[in-house]
Amino acid sequence: MTEIDRPQPLGAFALPAGLLLIAGADTDAARQSLLSGHLPESWPSALEGVRLAHEGRVEDAAAVFAASDRPVDRYNLFVVDPDSIARTEVTAALGDQWRPLVDHVAFTLGQTSIPPEVGSSTGEVAALILTAQAAHALDDGDENEAVECLRAAADHVRGVAPAFAGVILSELAGRGHNLADADEAVALLKGTDLRAAYAEALYHRAGLVHGMAIEGRRSLTEAIQGYTEALRHLDEGENRPLFARVHLNLGTAYLAAPVMSDADMLRVGIAIQSLRTAARLLDEKDDAEEWASARLNLANALVYAPSARQRDNLMEAVDLYEVVLRTRSPKKDALGRARVLSNQGNALAHLGLLDDARGRFDEAEFLFASKGDENSAAIVRDLRDQLVAAGSPA
């Protein structure tokens, strides 16, 4: 039986490569390189299939594994082409000590809905199983359980597989909102070949700093720098969802920065560019809340952006508000709908469309009042009186 040294470079790289086992003659240097998040400078012949998988040539990798009778390659074949080999055959080939890993792969590939148990597993295998349990907890809506699983996973793999630890800590930072986790993730992933994972860690860290800046506890500039650095490591085509989310947060951060001089108004233009990118890339179905947020923030920016095309900007903003209103039900999100209506009424009034503006303000005032937010209702009423009742746009 092939000797399989530990730790194995599991969990850090994208699937399916991130689940492959490394074994064979002269493979230790490659194994250590992958553990640190770096692709080997040279691949030994025993890892030809692994190399092909890392290059995205999964069918070619499957052919290499299928032609081998090594137990490790029977397992690797199961990872890249699970329909071609039975799970029981893989477990028998590797031995019972690797059964939890095989069960994890089966769960990850959707062959079973039951997540594996950690049992006596240790190190990177235990961490991998705990990430599966975290995913299962999230599917059940148990965010706290997911965070606990990720915390335990990070503890298992610290000092064992640094790249995998960085990936786990990045996810933990995003869900547990702990800046220390984000700092550690950034440090572990910096300089690796895991560019998207590093960018995501930067994104999570910048998001946490952004929230602290809103509370006056950190610099907004630090958050903007973090988002900007994250974008340097992302490709729109390969990392579309994350690329869009970073642009959404970057645009939002630019809009939140105080305007102290005419030069500061340049930031509004940068914000609009980022928000346009986010609005273009986010999917209404898969990213519903962020999809709406990008359009709402873009509309708000257009209303106040200095431009020779101010009327065109206002008309675009009105249309964007109308799109967002489709996602703000008066029954399910009355206050959110009221805020959008108020902003749209303001844009319509500035366009001189006073009757339309009055209708939006009236509905916004009613919704605020119906939810007991009398202060917001009064603000809308005053705004309506200023912009509409006077009979001329401000």
Secondary structure, 3 states (H helix, E strand, C coil): CCCCCCCCCCCCCCCCHHHCCCCCCCCHHHHHHHHCCCCCCCCCHHHHHHHHHHCCCHHHHHHHHHCCCCHHHHHHHHHHCHHHCCHHHHHHHHCHHHHHHHHHHHHHCCCCCCCCCCCCCCHHHHHHHHHHHHHHHHHCCCHHHHHHHHHHHHHHHCCCCHHHHHHHHHHHHHHHCCHHHHHHHHHHHCCCCCHHHHHHHHHHHHHHHHHHHHCCCCCHHHHHHHHHHHHHCCCCCCCHHHHHHHHHHHHHHHHHCCCCCHHHHHHHHHHHHHHHHHHHHCCCCCCHHHHHHHHHHHHHHHHHCCCCCHHHHHHHHHHHHHHHHCCCCCCCCHHHHHHHHHHHHHHHHHCCCHHHHHHHHHHHHHHHHHCCCHHHHHHHHHHHHHHHHCCCCC
